[in-house]
Amino acid sequence: MTGNLPELVKELKDLGFHPSQSIFSVALIAKTYLSKSRWNEKVDVFKKWGWSDEDVREAFKKQPQCMLTSIDKINSVMNFWVNQLGWDALAIAKTPRVLGASLERRIIPRASVVEYLLKRGLHKKEASLTSPFIVIDKTFYDMYINRFKEESSYLLKLYEENLNLAQTKEKTGMI
C-alpha cells in the first residue's frame, strides 16, 4: 500500500503492532510491498473462503506474512482444507501460520494422520485442527504418531507415504 511512512506506522500502531517488536517490521513490509489494489485482491480471496474483514484483520495481526502469501497458494491451501478435508476455513483465520506451510510437504502428509486419528476417535473433535500443521517435526511425531502406541507404525507409514509422494512430485516437476 503506497503511503507515507508515518501514516503506515500509525496505521500499524492502531492495529496493535508495536515498533519494537519484530512482527512490526513484517507488517510494515507487507503494507509497503502490496499496492492497495493487490491488498484488496487478497482480502477478497480470503472473503471468498468465508472470512470477514475482521477475520482478515485479526489474521494479519497474528501473522502479517499471510498477506504476502500468493493468491494461488492461499487458494490451494484453502481448497484442500475446506473442499478436500471438509474443515472450517475460519480455523486458518485463527491460525494463519498454516498458510506458510508447504501444502505438499507438510499439510497433506500431516492431514492424512489427523484424518485417520479423527476417524478412529483418537483426536478429540474439540482439539485444534491447526496445531498439527504448525508444530516442529519432533513435536508432531511425539504428539500425533508416537503417542498412539498401537497405531504408531501405521501412522508413520501413512505420513511417510504422503511425504514421499510429495517429494517425488517435486523431483519430477509435477508440483
Secondary structure as the mmCIF struct_conf table of DSSP 4:
data_model
#
loop_
_struct_conf.conf_type_id
_struct_conf.id
_struct_conf.beg_label_comp_id
_struct_conf.beg_label_asym_id
_struct_conf.beg_label_seq_id
_struct_conf.end_label_comp_id
_struct_conf.end_label_asym_id
_struct_conf.end_label_seq_id
HELX_RH_AL_P HELX_RH_AL_P1 LEU A 5 LEU A 15
TURN_TY1_P TURN_TY1_P1 GLY A 16 GLY A 16
TURN_TY1_P TURN_TY1_P2 PRO A 19 SER A 20
BEND BEND1 GLN A 21 GLN A 21
HELX_RH_AL_P HELX_RH_AL_P2 SER A 22 TYR A 33
BEND BEND2 LEU A 34 LEU A 34
HELX_RH_AL_P HELX_RH_AL_P3 LYS A 36 LYS A 48
TURN_TY1_P TURN_TY1_P3 TRP A 49 GLY A 50
HELX_RH_AL_P HELX_RH_AL_P4 ASP A 53 LYS A 62
HELX_RH_3T_P HELX_RH_3T_P1 PRO A 64 MET A 67
TURN_TY1_P TURN_TY1_P4 LEU A 68 LEU A 68
BEND BEND3 THR A 69 THR A 69
HELX_RH_AL_P HELX_RH_AL_P5 ILE A 71 MET A 78
HELX_RH_PI_P HELX_RH_PI_P1 ASN A 79 GLN A 84
BEND BEND4 LEU A 85 LEU A 85
HELX_RH_AL_P HELX_RH_AL_P6 ALA A 89 LYS A 94
HELX_RH_3T_P HELX_RH_3T_P2 PRO A 96 GLY A 100
BEND BEND5 ALA A 101 ALA A 101
HELX_RH_PI_P HELX_RH_PI_P2 LEU A 103 ILE A 107
HELX_RH_AL_P HELX_RH_AL_P7 ILE A 108 LYS A 119
TURN_TY1_P TURN_TY1_P5 ARG A 120 GLY A 121
BEND BEND6 HIS A 123 HIS A 123
TURN_TY1_P TURN_TY1_P6 LYS A 125 GLU A 126
BEND BEND7 ALA A 127 ALA A 127
BEND BEND8 LEU A 129 THR A 130
HELX_RH_AL_P HELX_RH_AL_P8 SER A 131 ILE A 134
BEND BEND9 VAL A 135 VAL A 135
HELX_RH_AL_P HELX_RH_AL_P9 ASP A 137 PHE A 140
HELX_RH_PI_P HELX_RH_PI_P3 TYR A 141 ASN A 146
TURN_TY1_P TURN_TY1_P7 ARG A 147 ARG A 147
BEND BEND10 PHE A 148 PHE A 148
TURN_TY1_P TURN_TY1_P8 LYS A 149 GLU A 151
HELX_RH_AL_P HELX_RH_AL_P10 SER A 152 LYS A 171
TURN_TY1_P TURN_TY1_P9 THR A 172 GLY A 173
#
